[in-house]
Amino acid sequence: MKKIFAMVAVAIMTAMNVNAQNGYDETKHEVAISCGAYSNSQIIDVFENIGGAIVGAKFENEKFFGPISVEYFYHMKNWLGVGAIVAYGQNEQDVMSGKEKIGVSKNTYMTVMPAVKFDWLRKKNFGMYSKFAFGATLRNEKYESESASSKNSNDNELHVNWQASLLGIEAGSPTVRGFLELGTGEQGIALIGVRYKF
């Protein structure tokens, strides 16, 4: 009876060891998709609108989309991942002259940033981390006129951008987790998403 008990105990411990090896600590890659709020580009647009209002321009029906982000990290060590983030955002608003709509302004932002992620708390079903990224945004500003007094325009500009997520919290299985981040940058001051580790 003792031999059978010992064999069962060894078998259970072996199974738990194999399961742990196939779990979170063995994952090297992770991909994630997220949606954020109040990105750098959105905040810049708000200040530009305030500046436009000072000189007499007026904007209404402002609609933000995104930022939507996709990211990939490769874990060189359990606590250190390196990778990249791609983010997309859009802002559309009506341009007014008095009470008359004279056109539509549409800005789109495509951002690519190399990134680093520090996992400073690693558990099987829960983790906490910080993430930093630095790169560039291609901003397209398009104006479609609805008035003979103004002309259409389409301009592109490239500028430096970043993301600093000081606190990230993730929870779920060893391979699929939901996450929430708080920080500042082109992904937003707050973002929520899902991550797959393999």
Secondary structure, 3 states (H helix, E strand, C coil): CHHHHHHHHHHHHHHHHHHHHCCHHHCCEEEEEEEEECCHHHHHHHHHHHHHHHCCCEEEEEEEEEEEEEEEEEEEECCEEEEEEEEEEEEEEEEEECCEEEEEEEEEEEEEEEEEEEEEEECCCEEEEEEEEEEEEEEEEEEEECCCCCCCEEEEEEEEEEEEEEEEEEEECCCEEEEEEEEEECCCCEEEEEEEEC
